[in-house]
Amino acid sequence: MDVAASSAVSTALYMNQAQTAEQAQMQVFQQALEQQAQQVSEVLASADLGAQPDLAQEGSRGTQVNTYA
């Protein structure tokens, strides 16, 4: 068998394996990004931005100043 042909076949097989590994890595990376996006969306949905509790309606504490932190 010709050395050049053998080298070409070997290179083609190596490139095919590298491409398959890269595709698998990209799929895992994309799934991780999708999970993170979903988690961020859930956190933002659960956070009621701008919602503050009302002042107390009775008693000696919390009826004059809203000290929500």
C-alpha positions in Angstrom: 0.0 0.0 0.0 1.2 3.4 -0.8 2.5 5.5 2.1 0.7 8.6 0.9 -2.7 6.8 0.6 -2.2 5.3 4.1 -1.4 8.7 5.5 -4.4 10.2 3.8 -6.7 7.5 5.2 -5.3 7.9 8.7 -5.7 11.6 8.6 -9.3 11.3 7.4 -10.1 8.9 10.2 -8.5 11.2 12.8 -10.4 14.2 11.5 -13.7 12.2 11.6 -13.1 11.3 15.2 -12.1 14.8 16.1 -15.3 16.2 14.5 -17.5 13.7 16.3 -15.8 14.6 19.7 -16.3 18.3 18.9 -20.0 17.8 18.1 -20.5 16.0 21.4 -18.8 18.7 23.3 -20.9 21.4 21.7 -24.1 19.5 22.5 -23.1 19.2 26.1 -22.2 22.9 26.2 -25.5 23.9 24.6 -27.4 21.8 27.1 -25.6 23.5 30.0 -26.3 26.9 28.6 -30.0 26.0 28.2 -30.2 24.8 31.8 -28.5 28.0 33.1 -30.9 30.1 31.1 -33.9 28.2 32.5 -32.5 28.6 36.1 -32.0 32.3 35.6 -35.5 32.7 34.2 -36.9 30.9 37.2 -34.9 33.1 39.7 -36.0 36.2 37.9 -39.6 35.1 37.9 -39.6 34.3 41.6 -38.1 37.6 42.5 -40.8 40.2 42.8 -38.8 43.2 41.8 -40.3 46.4 43.2 -42.7 44.6 45.5 -42.4 45.9 49.0 -44.4 44.9 52.0 -47.0 47.3 53.3 -46.6 49.3 56.5 -48.0 47.7 59.6 -51.5 48.8 60.3 -51.4 48.5 64.1 -49.0 48.4 67.0 -46.1 50.6 68.0 -43.6 49.2 65.5 -43.6 49.5 61.7 -46.5 52.0 61.5 -44.4 55.1 60.7 -41.4 54.0 58.7 -41.1 51.3 56.1 -37.7 49.7 56.8 -37.7 47.0 54.2 -34.3 45.8 53.1 
